[in-house]
């Protein structure tokens, strides 16, 4: 056995890890044979001393995030190469690698790819790494080397954008920087639509990749329609609506920076003469008294709850925006409504939308139930990884 700190579980607390759930909670720990620091690699044992897995230790309710089960971690570069290779092979089989019309995809989706605490997004020839745990951040150079090995020269830049996430999730400090290459001016493709990507200053890793297929669906429904895209950020839904033949598209956000980015993407796709305008406003306030008879409204707010403690407040937020949209949209209108709050599960979100419909006094049908795309896989042993929920509603 290696020299890592050994963490022994209480009797009966080994069942979840035996089912390959990657989280070990602090209350399940019986004893430790040392004093690990946040980010240290540790072994997890059952109460009889049998090794169950290896992972990163952290202070907090989730004490260990397991990245290797049993005795499968050999503390070598090859281990990380194989992990990245496995993720790459999945995306290649899905048709993302070397696609002619989509150069934006997620390569590593944390627990969904057996790498809890690690996100890697690909924008053309740039990989953006975002570590959500101190342990993964300490392995950034191993991850960089694995990326270069797997991609075989196809990547020209690798950017580590972990500083903000680490400051929120651990005591680890970091500065965002290039681990390989330098900044590339990137215009990336998504189903043939063009987008400016700013991974250095933008939200997340620079783009909300997880809405790809939902944007495509909106475009397919937009012919001749009047569309309101709230919380527009980069204008992704707006670009697809215009490409789909929408009569007018209004992009709303409270951030001028987001509106400027939306306008630049509209122009990039050749729609500068289209009937599009940006609106700087609060979404709920704007929808209280709509002056335009919109056929489609998109509600894609930021996460209202990132922790269970904020769930009640989040539900109230989702209820307000959905009630406003349901109340105001024209009869026969369609609403795309989403939640990316992991603390709000699919049933709770649906129930919240139902409550909004009751309060608005309108009849509502669910046409589609939406979720994250295939490059954001959900580990069946970690259902918590299903974070994006969406509904397409028709309002009578």
VEXNUBA-670194 format. One record per residue (C-alpha): x, y, z; residue in three letters. Coordinates in steps of 0.05 Angstrom, whole numbers. Each point is the difference from the previous one (the first is absolute). Example, Ala and Ser with C-alpha at 12.3 -4.5 7.8 and 13.67 -1.06 7.14 Angstrom:
<recs>
+--------+--------+--------+-----+
!      x !      y !      z !   r !
+--------+--------+--------+-----+
!    246 !    -90 !    156 ! ALA !
!     27 !     69 !    -13 ! SER !
+--------+--------+--------+-----+
</recs>
This chain:
<recs>
+--------+--------+--------+-----+
!      x !      y !      z !   r !
+--------+--------+--------+-----+
!      0 !      0 !      0 ! UNK !
!     25 !     71 !    -15 ! UNK !
!     19 !     51 !     53 ! UNK !
!    -63 !     42 !     -3 ! UNK !
!    -40 !     14 !     64 ! UNK !
!    -49 !    -57 !     13 ! UNK !
!    -72 !     20 !     16 ! UNK !
!    -42 !    -56 !     31 ! UNK !
!    -76 !      1 !     -4 ! UNK !
!    -49 !    -19 !     54 ! UNK !
!    -31 !    -69 !     -6 ! UNK !
!    -58 !      3 !    -49 ! UNK !
!     23 !     65 !    -32 ! UNK !
!     36 !    -35 !    -57 ! UNK !
!    -63 !    -17 !    -40 ! UNK !
!     -1 !     64 !    -42 ! UNK !
!     73 !     -5 !    -22 ! UNK !
!    -10 !    -74 !    -15 ! UNK !
!    -56 !     24 !    -47 ! UNK !
!     53 !     48 !    -28 ! UNK !
!    -31 !     64 !     25 ! UNK !
!     61 !     47 !      1 ! UNK !
!    -16 !     41 !     62 ! UNK !
!     22 !    -19 !     71 ! UNK !
!    -35 !     44 !     52 ! UNK !
!     36 !     21 !     63 ! UNK !
!    -51 !    -35 !     45 ! UNK !
!     18 !    -67 !    -31 ! UNK !
!     73 !      3 !     24 ! UNK !
!     21 !    -42 !     59 ! UNK !
!     74 !     19 !      3 ! UNK !
!     60 !     26 !    -38 ! UNK !
!     72 !    -22 !      8 ! UNK !
!     26 !     70 !    -12 ! UNK !
!    -22 !     72 !     -9 ! UNK !
!    -13 !     12 !    -74 ! UNK !
!     -7 !     70 !    -27 ! UNK !
!    -51 !     22 !    -50 ! UNK !
!     22 !    -25 !    -68 ! UNK !
!     41 !    -58 !     25 ! UNK !
!     -8 !    -68 !    -33 ! UNK !
!    -27 !    -51 !     50 ! UNK !
!    -20 !    -73 !      0 ! UNK !
!    -69 !    -21 !     25 ! UNK !
!     -6 !    -65 !     39 ! UNK !
!    -59 !    -38 !     29 ! UNK !
!     -1 !    -14 !     76 ! UNK !
!     38 !    -65 !    -12 ! UNK !
!     58 !     34 !    -36 ! UNK !
!    -19 !    -19 !    -72 ! UNK !
!     16 !     55 !    -50 ! UNK !
!    -62 !     28 !    -34 ! UNK !
!     28 !     56 !    -41 ! UNK !
!     45 !     61 !     -7 ! UNK !
!    -20 !     73 !     -3 ! UNK !
!     12 !     72 !     20 ! UNK !
!    -11 !     21 !     72 ! UNK !
!    -36 !     65 !     15 ! UNK !
!    -25 !     35 !     62 ! UNK !
!    -75 !      3 !      2 ! UNK !
!    -60 !    -46 !     -4 ! UNK !
!     27 !    -37 !    -61 ! UNK !
!     66 !    -24 !     29 ! UNK !
!     26 !    -41 !    -59 ! UNK !
!    -15 !      2 !    -74 ! UNK !
!     20 !    -68 !    -28 ! UNK !
!     33 !     -3 !    -68 ! UNK !
!     23 !    -73 !      2 ! UNK !
!    -38 !    -59 !     30 ! UNK !
!     32 !    -61 !     31 ! UNK !
!     75 !      0 !     -9 ! UNK !
!     -1 !     30 !    -70 ! UNK !
!     42 !     62 !     13 ! UNK !
!     74 !    -12 !    -15 ! UNK !
!     26 !     71 !     12 ! UNK !
!     27 !      7 !    -71 ! UNK !
!     -7 !     46 !    -60 ! UNK !
!    -32 !    -57 !    -38 ! UNK !
!    -59 !      0 !     47 ! UNK !
!    -19 !     72 !    -19 ! UNK !
!     14 !    -12 !    -74 ! UNK !
!    -49 !    -59 !      2 ! UNK !
!    -53 !     42 !     35 ! UNK !
!      5 !     55 !    -52 ! UNK !
!      3 !    -51 !    -57 ! UNK !
!    -65 !    -32 !     25 ! UNK !
!    -35 !     67 !      0 ! UNK !
!     28 !     17 !    -68 ! UNK !
!    -24 !    -66 !    -30 ! UNK !
!    -71 !     13 !     25 ! UNK !
!     -1 !     68 !    -34 ! UNK !
!     30 !    -29 !    -63 ! UNK !
!    -53 !    -53 !     -3 ! UNK !
!    -53 !     54 !      9 ! UNK !
!     27 !     37 !    -60 ! UNK !
!     29 !     61 !     35 ! UNK !
!     74 !    -10 !    -15 ! UNK !
!     19 !     30 !    -67 ! UNK !
!    -73 !     19 !    -15 ! UNK !
!     -7 !     47 !    -60 ! UNK !
!    -57 !     41 !     31 ! UNK !
!     11 !     -5 !     76 ! UNK !
!     67 !     17 !     32 ! UNK !
!    -27 !     12 !     70 ! UNK !
!     -9 !    -59 !     46 ! UNK !
!     13 !    -23 !     71 ! UNK !
!     56 !    -51 !      5 ! UNK !
!     -2 !    -15 !     75 ! UNK !
!    -63 !      7 !     41 ! UNK !
!     24 !    -13 !     72 ! UNK !
!    -35 !    -61 !     31 ! UNK !
!    -32 !    -16 !    -67 ! UNK !
!     69 !    -18 !    -26 ! UNK !
!     29 !    -28 !     65 ! UNK !
!     39 !     63 !     15 ! UNK !
!    -38 !     36 !     56 ! UNK !
!     20 !     72 !      8 ! UNK !
!     25 !      8 !    -72 ! UNK !
!    -32 !     34 !    -61 ! UNK !
!     34 !      5 !    -68 ! UNK !
!    -33 !     36 !    -58 ! UNK !
!     26 !      2 !    -71 ! UNK !
!     -6 !     62 !    -43 ! UNK !
!     32 !    -16 !    -67 ! UNK !
!     75 !     -8 !     14 ! UNK !
!     -5 !     24 !     72 ! UNK !
!    -15 !    -42 !     62 ! UNK !
!    -25 !     37 !     62 ! UNK !
!     10 !    -36 !     66 ! UNK !
!    -41 !     18 !     60 ! UNK !
!     16 !    -35 !     66 ! UNK !
!    -54 !      2 !     53 ! UNK !
!     44 !    -35 !     52 ! UNK !
!     69 !     13 !     28 ! UNK !
!     20 !    -72 !    -17 ! UNK !
!    -15 !      6 !    -74 ! UNK !
!     33 !     68 !     -3 ! UNK !
!     65 !    -29 !     27 ! UNK !
!     -1 !    -50 !    -58 ! UNK !
!     -9 !     54 !    -53 ! UNK !
!     68 !    -14 !    -31 ! UNK !
!    -13 !    -75 !     -4 ! UNK !
!    -68 !     16 !    -32 ! UNK !
!     34 !     48 !    -49 ! UNK !
!     50 !    -54 !    -20 ! UNK !
!    -55 !    -50 !     -8 ! UNK !
!    -39 !     48 !    -45 ! UNK !
!     60 !     12 !    -45 ! UNK !
!     13 !    -75 !     -4 ! UNK !
!    -72 !    -18 !    -17 ! UNK !
!    -11 !     56 !    -51 ! UNK !
!     67 !    -11 !    -34 ! UNK !
!     14 !     71 !    -20 ! UNK !
!    -71 !     22 !    -14 ! UNK !
!     -1 !     47 !     60 ! UNK !
!     38 !     65 !     -5 ! UNK !
!    -19 !     29 !     68 ! UNK !
!    -21 !    -26 !     68 ! UNK !
!    -28 !     51 !     49 ! UNK !
!    -10 !    -12 !     74 ! UNK !
!    -61 !     39 !     24 ! UNK !
!     -7 !    -25 !     71 ! UNK !
!     14 !     61 !     45 ! UNK !
!    -72 !     20 !     13 ! UNK !
!    -27 !    -70 !     11 ! UNK !
!     58 !    -18 !     47 ! UNK !
!    -11 !     63 !     42 ! UNK !
!    -72 !    -21 !     11 ! UNK !
!     11 !    -74 !     11 ! UNK !
!     66 !     -5 !     37 ! UNK !
!     57 !     38 !     33 ! UNK !
!     43 !    -13 !    -62 ! UNK !
!     23 !     63 !    -36 ! UNK !
!     15 !      6 !    -73 ! UNK !
!      8 !     48 !    -58 ! UNK !
!    -31 !    -15 !    -67 ! UNK !
!     54 !    -12 !    -51 ! UNK !
!     21 !    -37 !    -63 ! UNK !
!     30 !    -68 !     14 ! UNK !
!     17 !     -8 !    -74 ! UNK !
!      2 !     49 !    -57 ! UNK !
!    -31 !     69 !      3 ! UNK !
!    -66 !     34 !    -15 ! UNK !
!    -32 !    -15 !    -67 ! UNK !
!    -54 !     44 !    -30 ! UNK !
!    -54 !    -53 !     -5 ! UNK !
!    -65 !      0 !    -38 ! UNK !
!    -30 !    -67 !     15 ! UNK !
!    -56 !    -38 !    -35 ! UNK !
!    -63 !    -31 !     29 ! UNK !
!    -45 !    -34 !    -51 ! UNK !
!     29 !     49 !    -50 ! UNK !
!    -15 !     62 !     42 ! UNK !
!     60 !     43 !     16 ! UNK !
!     17 !     27 !     69 ! UNK !
!     55 !     43 !     29 ! UNK !
!     29 !    -37 !     60 ! UNK !
!     34 !     37 !     57 ! UNK !
!     25 !    -53 !     49 ! UNK !
!     42 !     51 !     37 ! UNK !
!    -55 !     49 !     20 ! UNK !
!    -64 !    -38 !    -16 ! UNK !
!    -45 !    -39 !     47 ! UNK !
!     12 !    -74 !     12 ! UNK !
!     56 !    -19 !    -49 ! UNK !
!    -25 !     52 !    -50 ! UNK !
!    -65 !    -29 !    -26 ! UNK !
!    -61 !    -39 !     23 ! UNK !
!     14 !    -63 !    -40 ! UNK !
!    -55 !    -40 !     35 ! UNK !
!    -57 !     35 !    -37 ! UNK !
!     24 !    -21 !    -70 ! UNK !
!    -57 !    -47 !    -18 ! UNK !
!    -52 !     43 !     35 ! UNK !
!     22 !     60 !    -42 ! UNK !
!     -7 !    -43 !    -62 ! UNK !
!    -71 !    -19 !     19 ! UNK !
!    -18 !     73 !     10 ! UNK !
!     26 !     16 !    -69 ! UNK !
!    -44 !    -54 !    -30 ! UNK !
!    -62 !     32 !     32 ! UNK !
!     16 !     72 !    -15 ! UNK !
!    -23 !      9 !    -73 ! UNK !
!    -42 !     63 !     -4 ! UNK !
!     -2 !      7 !     76 ! UNK !
!     11 !     59 !     47 ! UNK !
!     52 !    -23 !     51 ! UNK !
!     22 !     28 !     67 ! UNK !
!     66 !    -28 !     26 ! UNK !
!      8 !     19 !     73 ! UNK !
!     67 !     -7 !     38 ! UNK !
!     30 !     -1 !    -70 ! UNK !
!     75 !      2 !     19 ! UNK !
!     35 !    -17 !    -66 ! UNK !
!    -64 !      1 !    -40 ! UNK !
!      2 !    -74 !    -17 ! UNK !
!    -75 !    -10 !     -2 ! UNK !
!     -8 !     65 !    -39 ! UNK !
!     49 !    -21 !    -55 ! UNK !
!    -37 !    -66 !     -9 ! UNK !
!    -68 !     34 !     -1 ! UNK !
!     23 !     48 !    -54 ! UNK !
!     31 !    -56 !    -40 ! UNK !
!    -66 !    -37 !      6 ! UNK !
!    -38 !     57 !    -32 ! UNK !
!    -29 !     37 !     59 ! UNK !
!    -39 !     63 !    -17 ! UNK !
!     32 !     39 !     57 ! UNK !
!     47 !    -18 !     57 ! UNK !
!     10 !     41 !     63 ! UNK !
!     59 !    -17 !     45 ! UNK !
!     -7 !     22 !     72 ! UNK !
!     52 !      2 !     55 ! UNK !
!     16 !     45 !     60 ! UNK !
!     74 !      1 !    -20 ! UNK !
!     23 !     48 !    -55 ! UNK !
!     61 !    -44 !    -10 ! UNK !
!    -46 !    -59 !    -17 ! UNK !
!    -40 !     43 !    -48 ! UNK !
!     63 !     23 !    -35 ! UNK !
!     23 !    -72 !     -7 ! UNK !
!    -69 !    -20 !    -27 ! UNK !
!      2 !     55 !    -53 ! UNK !
!     70 !    -20 !    -22 ! UNK !
!    -23 !    -72 !    -10 ! UNK !
!    -62 !     23 !    -38 ! UNK !
!     45 !     40 !    -47 ! UNK !
!     50 !    -58 !     -5 ! UNK !
!    -56 !    -44 !    -27 ! UNK !
!    -22 !     51 !    -52 ! UNK !
!    -64 !     22 !     34 ! UNK !
!     19 !     73 !     12 ! UNK !
!    -57 !     23 !    -46 ! UNK !
!    -50 !    -48 !     31 ! UNK !
!    -57 !     23 !     45 ! UNK !
!     40 !     -9 !     64 ! UNK !
!     10 !     46 !     59 ! UNK !
!     30 !     -5 !     70 ! UNK !
!    -37 !     21 !     63 ! UNK !
!     35 !     17 !     65 ! UNK !
!    -49 !    -16 !     55 ! UNK !
!    -18 !    -47 !     57 ! UNK !
!    -36 !    -59 !    -30 ! UNK !
!    -58 !     -4 !     50 ! UNK !
!    -12 !     75 !     -2 ! UNK !
!      0 !      0 !    -76 ! UNK !
!    -49 !    -58 !     -4 ! UNK !
!    -51 !     31 !     47 ! UNK !
!    -29 !     40 !    -58 ! UNK !
!     24 !    -23 !    -68 ! UNK !
!    -11 !     48 !    -57 ! UNK !
!     16 !    -52 !    -53 ! UNK !
!    -44 !    -60 !    -14 ! UNK !
!     56 !    -52 !      5 ! UNK !
!    -10 !    -69 !    -28 ! UNK !
!     61 !    -30 !     37 ! UNK !
!     33 !     20 !     65 ! UNK !
!     66 !    -30 !     23 ! UNK !
!     13 !     -2 !     75 ! UNK !
!     72 !    -22 !     12 ! UNK !
!     21 !     32 !     66 ! UNK !
!     66 !    -12 !     37 ! UNK !
!     -2 !    -51 !     56 ! UNK !
!    -45 !     27 !     55 ! UNK !
!     25 !    -53 !     49 ! UNK !
!     69 !    -31 !      1 ! UNK !
!    -10 !    -31 !     69 ! UNK !
!    -59 !    -33 !     35 ! UNK !
!     -3 !     57 !     50 ! UNK !
!    -22 !     47 !    -56 ! UNK !
!    -52 !    -47 !    -30 ! UNK !
!    -62 !     34 !     28 ! UNK !
!     22 !     68 !    -25 ! UNK !
!     16 !    -30 !    -68 ! UNK !
!    -68 !    -31 !     -6 ! UNK !
!    -32 !     67 !     13 ! UNK !
!     44 !     31 !    -53 ! UNK !
!    -20 !    -52 !    -52 ! UNK !
!    -73 !      8 !     18 ! UNK !
!      3 !     76 !    -10 ! UNK !
!     31 !     -1 !    -69 ! UNK !
!    -43 !    -58 !    -25 ! UNK !
!    -64 !     31 !     27 ! UNK !
!     17 !     66 !    -34 ! UNK !
!     13 !    -35 !    -67 ! UNK !
!    -61 !    -45 !      4 ! UNK !
!    -44 !     59 !     18 ! UNK !
!     24 !     44 !    -57 ! UNK !
!     12 !    -45 !    -60 ! UNK !
!    -52 !     -2 !    -55 ! UNK !
!    -49 !    -59 !     -5 ! UNK !
!     35 !    -57 !    -35 ! UNK !
!     68 !     29 !     18 ! UNK !
!     60 !    -43 !     18 ! UNK !
!     47 !      8 !     60 ! UNK !
!     69 !    -32 !      5 ! UNK !
!     14 !     -1 !     75 ! UNK !
!     62 !    -26 !     34 ! UNK !
!     34 !    -12 !     67 ! UNK !
!     75 !    -15 !      6 ! UNK !
!     -3 !     -2 !     76 ! UNK !
!     24 !    -68 !     23 ! UNK !
!    -36 !      9 !     67 ! UNK !
!    -67 !      4 !    -38 ! UNK !
!    -15 !    -69 !    -29 ! UNK !
!    -43 !    -14 !    -61 ! UNK !
!    -64 !    -15 !     38 ! UNK !
!      6 !     61 !     44 ! UNK !
!     12 !     44 !    -60 ! UNK !
!    -61 !    -29 !    -36 ! UNK !
!    -43 !     10 !     62 ! UNK !
!     23 !     72 !      4 ! UNK !
!    -21 !     12 !    -72 ! UNK !
!    -67 !    -33 !     14 ! UNK !
!     -9 !     47 !     60 ! UNK !
!     17 !     59 !    -46 ! UNK !
!    -54 !    -22 !    -49 ! UNK !
!    -51 !     -6 !     55 ! UNK !
!     16 !     69 !     26 ! UNK !
!     -3 !     29 !    -70 ! UNK !
!    -67 !    -34 !    -13 ! UNK !
!     21 !    -27 !    -68 ! UNK !
!     -3 !    -70 !    -29 ! UNK !
!     69 !    -27 !    -17 ! UNK !
!     24 !    -61 !    -38 ! UNK !
!     70 !    -29 !      4 ! UNK !
!     25 !    -12 !    -71 ! UNK !
!     72 !    -20 !     14 ! UNK !
!     42 !    -18 !     61 ! UNK !
!     71 !     25 !    -11 ! UNK !
!     66 !    -16 !     33 ! UNK !
!     75 !      5 !     -9 ! UNK !
!     31 !    -29 !    -64 ! UNK !
!     41 !    -63 !    -10 ! UNK !
!     67 !     33 !     10 ! UNK !
!    -24 !     16 !     71 ! UNK !
!    -12 !    -73 !     20 ! UNK !
!    -32 !    -22 !     65 ! UNK !
!     33 !    -56 !     39 ! UNK !
!    -56 !    -49 !     16 ! UNK !
!     32 !     -9 !     69 ! UNK !
!      0 !     76 !     11 ! UNK !
!    -70 !     25 !    -18 ! UNK !
!     18 !     68 !     30 ! UNK !
!     36 !     13 !    -65 ! UNK !
!    -67 !     14 !    -34 ! UNK !
!      0 !     75 !     11 ! UNK !
!    -33 !     32 !    -61 ! UNK !
!    -76 !     -5 !     -4 ! UNK !
!    -44 !     31 !    -52 ! UNK !
!    -72 !      0 !    -24 ! UNK !
!    -31 !     24 !    -64 ! UNK !
!    -70 !     24 !     18 ! UNK !
!    -60 !     19 !    -43 ! UNK !
!    -47 !     49 !     35 ! UNK !
!    -74 !      4 !    -19 ! UNK !
+--------+--------+--------+-----+
</recs>
